[in-house]
Amino acid sequence: MDIDWAALGSVFGVSLVATVSLVAVFTLGMIGLSKQEEASAQGGTATLARTGAYACFALCAAAVAYGISLIVI
C-alpha cells in the first residue's frame, strides 16, 4: 500500500484554505450585523452593513450547500 503524499498535501491545503475562508466570511457577516445594531442604537440606519452581512451569510450557506452536494452526489 502506497500513500500519495502529494495528493494528501493538496487535499489538506485546499481544506485549510476553504475552512479559513468560510470562517472569515462568517466573521465579516457577524461584524456587519454588529455595526448595524450599533447604528440603530444611535438612531441611524446601516443598510449597507446589513446588506453586506446578509451577503456574507448567503455565501456561507452556498458554500455549505456546495459541500453537501459534493458529498451526496
N, C-alpha and C positions, 0 to 999 in steps of 0.2 A: 504494500500500500504506500503510495507516494502522496505527499502533500504539496499542492501547488501554492507555494508561498507568495508568489506574485498575485495570484487571484485572491488569496486570503487578505493580503495587504490592501488590494484595491477595494474589496468589499468593506474592510474596516475603515478606510479613508472616506469612502462615499457615505457610509453610515454615520461617521463622525461629523462630516460637513452637513449632512441633512439634519441631524439632530440639533446641532448648534444653531443652524439657520432657523429651524422651526421654533426653537425656544426664543431666539432673538425676535422673530416676528411676533410671537405671542406677547413677549415683554413690551414691544412697541405698542401693541394694542392696549395693554393694561395702562401704560403711561398715557396714551391718548384719552382713555376713559377718565383717568385721574385728573388730567388737565381740564377736561370738560366739566367735571364736578367742581373743581376749583373756580372755574369761570362762572358757573351758575351760582355758586355760593356768594360770589362778589357782585352778582346782578347782571353779568354779561352772558353772552352765548358763545360757544366754541364749536360751531358746526363743523369746521374743518377738522378739529381734533376728534370729534365723534365719528365723522365720515372716515377718517384715516384709521381709527380704531376698528370700525366695522369691516373695513377693507382688510386689515391685518387678520382679523378673526376669520373672515371668509377665505383668505389664503391658507390659514391653518387648517380649516375644515376641508378645503380642496386637497391639501397635501395628505391629510389623514385618509380621505376617501380614495385617493390615488393609491396609497399604500395598501389599503384593504383590498382594492380591486386587483392589485398585483398578487396578493396572497390568494384570493379566491379564484381568479381566472387563470 
